[in-house]
Amino acid sequence: MRVAAIVNQIMVLKEKKQALLLEQAAEENCKQRVNELLEIIDQERITLNTYDDVLVRRLVDRVKIFDESIVIVFKAGLEVEVNI
């Protein structure tokens, strides 16, 4: 019985490790996408007080409009929610 419990615990820990590795990979991917966004912004050398339609189209994937908020989804996967 004791061996079965240990084997079961090992399996549970392996599953948790796999989940953590997947989470870590997703987080690293998100960081890379954010860095890509920052590089695009740096290359454009824009000022924050002007609107650039070309830049917006390069950065923004879609905009979701809800009753009380707007969610901007960037092509890099980052989502920003703004309450209205």
C-alpha positions in Angstrom: 0.0 0.0 0.0 2.8 2.4 0.8 4.4 1.9 -2.5 1.2 2.7 -4.3 0.8 5.9 -2.4 4.4 6.9 -3.3 3.8 6.1 -7.0 0.6 8.1 -6.9 2.4 11.0 -5.4 5.1 10.8 -8.0 2.5 10.9 -10.8 0.8 13.9 -9.2 4.1 15.8 -8.9 5.0 15.0 -12.5 1.7 16.4 -13.7 2.2 19.5 -11.6 5.7 19.9 -13.0 4.4 19.6 -16.6 1.7 22.2 -15.9 4.3 24.5 -14.5 6.6 24.0 -17.5 3.8 24.8 -19.9 2.9 27.9 -17.9 6.5 29.0 -17.9 6.7 28.5 -21.7 3.5 30.5 -22.2 4.9 33.3 -20.0 8.1 33.4 -21.8 6.2 33.6 -25.1 4.2 36.5 -23.8 7.4 38.3 -22.8 8.8 37.8 -26.2 5.7 39.2 -27.8 5.7 42.2 -25.6 9.4 42.8 -26.5 8.5 42.6 -30.2 5.8 45.2 -29.6 8.3 47.5 -27.9 10.7 47.1 -30.8 8.1 48.1 -33.3 7.2 51.1 -31.2 10.9 52.0 -30.9 11.4 51.7 -34.6 8.5 54.0 -35.4 9.9 56.7 -33.1 6.4 58.1 -32.5 5.3 60.8 -30.1 2.4 59.8 -27.9 0.3 62.8 -28.8 -0.2 61.8 -32.5 -2.3 59.1 -34.0 -0.6 56.8 -36.6 -3.1 54.6 -38.4 -0.3 52.4 -39.9 1.2 51.8 -36.5 -2.1 50.9 -35.0 -2.8 48.4 -37.7 0.6 46.8 -37.2 0.1 46.5 -33.4 -3.6 46.0 -32.8 -5.3 42.7 -33.7 -8.8 43.6 -32.7 -10.9 45.8 -30.3 -13.7 44.3 -28.3 -16.4 46.7 -27.1 -18.5 45.7 -24.1 -21.2 47.7 -22.2 -18.7 48.9 -19.5 -15.3 48.3 -21.0 -13.2 48.1 -24.2 -10.6 45.4 -24.6 -7.7 46.1 -27.0 -6.1 42.9 -28.2 -2.6 43.4 -29.6 -1.1 41.1 -32.2 1.5 40.0 -29.7 -1.4 38.5 -27.6 -1.4 41.1 -24.9 -4.9 42.3 -23.9 -5.6 45.7 -22.3 -9.0 46.4 -20.8 -10.2 50.0 -20.3 -13.3 50.7 -18.3 -15.6 53.3 -19.8 
